[in-house]
Amino acid sequence: MTAPNAEAPRLLRDVQGLRAVAVLSVMAAHAGLPLPGGFVGVDIFFVISGFIITLMLLREHATHGRIRFGRFYVRRLKRLGPALAVTSIATVILAFLFLSPLGPQETTYQTALGATFGIANAVIAFNTGDYFGAAAEKNALLHTWSLSVEEQFYLALPAATAALLWASTRLKRPIAKALPFAGLAALALLSLYAIRLGTAFPFGYYGPLPRAWEFLAGCLLALLVGLVRHVPQLLLTVAGLAGAAMLAVSFVAITPETPFPGRWTLLPVAGTVLLLAAGRRGSTVLSRGLASPPMVAVGDWSYSLYLWHWPLIVVAKAVWPFTQTAPVLAAAAAFLPAYLTYRYVEQPFRALHVDGARAVAATATRILLPPAATALAAWLAVTQIVLPAMAPGGPMASRFNSVAQADVEHELQPCRDEAMAQLSNGLCGTTLPGEAQLLLIGDSHAEHLIPGFRELFPDLNFEVITVRSPKPFGSLDGVARLLAYVEQNPNLSTVIYSRQLGRDGGGLSAAEEQGMRAAVDGLANLGRKVFVLDDNPTWPMDMSSCTHRHSLALPGQICEWDASYFASGFEARTADLHRVLDGTGAEVVSIHGAFCDESVCRRATDTTQLYSDSDHITTAGATTALTYALENNPMLADALR
């Protein structure tokens, strides 16, 4: 099998335009613009990479009769390494100046080391976790996971392509022709496997295995590009329009709550394949748009844009945590360093002639050593100097006593009912032996109230059932089991529900609204008193920015802020709750006012820490919240007597 009239990758202007679409969608999502599925731009990149790299390998085989592995990896190093090194060093410096030493700095430095050696995805999986979690938002090199996945894929692709080409030259012609279709079948099986298992693979979301089929989709298109050119132009135009529609739907229909990678991944992957195929014969409206000079320019800068935008967004959020426009402006500002990096780093290194083992070793050292040394030095500085100084008794110690979330799990009596134990994936049990009078349900925002209840009502036995994911009342099946349990336990006369609703309100999905309504109606019909808490304020930064110096360059400690910042979220939350619970007999109880007055919201007093992180409260915070609720809601106070 010979290269199927492989196009020179440098001439694929529509592909550069598609790179622009990918990077702009990722930047928009990261900046907080209303494009929830913008993160699938990474999946677009994966398909493009598989397509372009396979074309390059096929061209090399057609020109030289073999694939020169050494040259391939040197080209990859020159293509990806220099820009990554520059942005990694800059990010480490920015993190040292502007990010908190209590977590974000360490994870950033560790990720910088991982990114330098192509294992950032593994490092992030262990030191940061959930891509959409709070810790991930503070890792200034979180986005490098996808670069490591690409590099890991490049380890296998040249050998696989060489083996396929070798086999095709030694097999009978019908079998050789069937090889691409065999590849298609293998791809289909792999994709089904990945969709079925999703994040069960090693490293979960960040793993190379669930993503391999995305690269292979691009590889297969490159193998079949000769056949694609014989497809009627009209059909390719329709395919391109369908692909564009798939990407558009992906950007708005896929959200951080969508299981990903999973079956939804088919949408952006298939859309990208169709758009790439549509541009392989003649010119269409879509291909001309993608090949326009502005789109090609952004596509040319896309790698550097991708590298620069996220560190700048993370730093902007740290410097201006209460300003919604800061991430957007940071993303826009990324165009300047991206252009400079493309012009003065990427391009010169691409043109650099490297020949011979000694020259390769010298080039690799120039590219890999500076970022690795910088990250290691910063990591040692923060762990050996800064963090010890911030420990109790140190020169940079907090004025508060060290306060962590209370560990209530091991203090509860065992769960009394097997059905409830199965329903709960949080805490399940009672605070004292014997029958309980009060049922506390919700998520971790119910759990953090337990120490406050114990302090205020030491003789009250209450039962705790929390569900962290999916949220409580998120399914009618869970509601039915809850109601059956309460009906069997008439001693549970009062039910208190508390869950995280988020800073901006709108925290209930349609399914959760339906479930909450059904649950509260059912509990009222059983004669139970139901109280729903409106949640404490969620802050846009971790508690360390209050307990310690915010960062080296930002010494101020932020323990209070203008109440107007939190007001809109509070109003949206209470409006949601009153709308959902209207007519049910449930009482909405406010704890928001325990932390906010008309002018400011506080997460600490002069001597007491009320929060343990951005949204969970300490024992003192729980006592403060419940005292406020009891003083302002006589019905709740009567129910707990």
Sequence and secondary structure as in RCSB ss.txt:
>XXXX:A:sequence
MTAPNAEAPRLLRDVQGLRAVAVLSVMAAHAGLPLPGGFVGVDIFFVISGFIITLMLLREHATHGRIRFGRFYVR
RLKRLGPALAVTSIATVILAFLFLSPLGPQETTYQTALGATFGIANAVIAFNTGDYFGAAAEKNALLHTWSLSVE
EQFYLALPAATAALLWASTRLKRPIAKALPFAGLAALALLSLYAIRLGTAFPFGYYGPLPRAWEFLAGCLLALLV
GLVRHVPQLLLTVAGLAGAAMLAVSFVAITPETPFPGRWTLLPVAGTVLLLAAGRRGSTVLSRGLASPPMVAVGD
WSYSLYLWHWPLIVVAKAVWPFTQTAPVLAAAAAFLPAYLTYRYVEQPFRALHVDGARAVAATATRILLPPAATA
LAAWLAVTQIVLPAMAPGGPMASRFNSVAQADVEHELQPCRDEAMAQLSNGLCGTTLPGEAQLLLIGDSHAEHLI
PGFRELFPDLNFEVITVRSPKPFGSLDGVARLLAYVEQNPNLSTVIYSRQLGRDGGGLSAAEEQGMRAAVDGLAN
LGRKVFVLDDNPTWPMDMSSCTHRHSLALPGQICEWDASYFASGFEARTADLHRVLDGTGAEVVSIHGAFCDESV
CRRATDTTQLYSDSDHITTAGATTALTYALENNPMLADALR
>XXXX:A:secstr
    S   GGG HHHHHHHHHHHHHHHHHHTT S TTGGGHHHHHHHHHHHHHHHHHHHHHHHHSS  HHHHHHH
HHHHHHHHHHHHHHHHHHHHHHHS TTTHHHHHHHHHHHHHTT HHHHHHHHT  TTSHHHHT TTGGGHHHHHH
HHHHHHHHHHHHHHHHHHHHS HHHHHHHHHHHHHHHHHHHHHHHHHGGGSTTGGG SHHHHHHHHHHHHHHHTH
HHHTTS HHHHHHHHHHHHHHHHHHHHH  TTS SSSGGGHHHHHHHHHHHHHTTSS  HHHHHHTSHHHHHHHH
THHHHHHHHHHHHHHHHHHSTT TTHHHHHHHHTHHHHHHHIIIIIHHHHH    SHHHHHHHHHHHHHHHHHHH
HHHHHHIIIIIHHHHSTTSTT  SS        GGGSB  S HHHHHH SS EEESSSS  SEEEEESHHHHTTH
HHHHHH TT  EEEEE  SS TT SHHHHHHHHHHHHH TT  EEEEE    TTS    HHHHHHHHHHHHHHHH
TT EEEEE      SS THHHHS S SS      EEETHHHHHHHHHHHHHHHHHHTTS  EEE  GGGTB SSE
EESB SS B BSSSS B HHHHHHHHHHHHHH HHHHHHT 
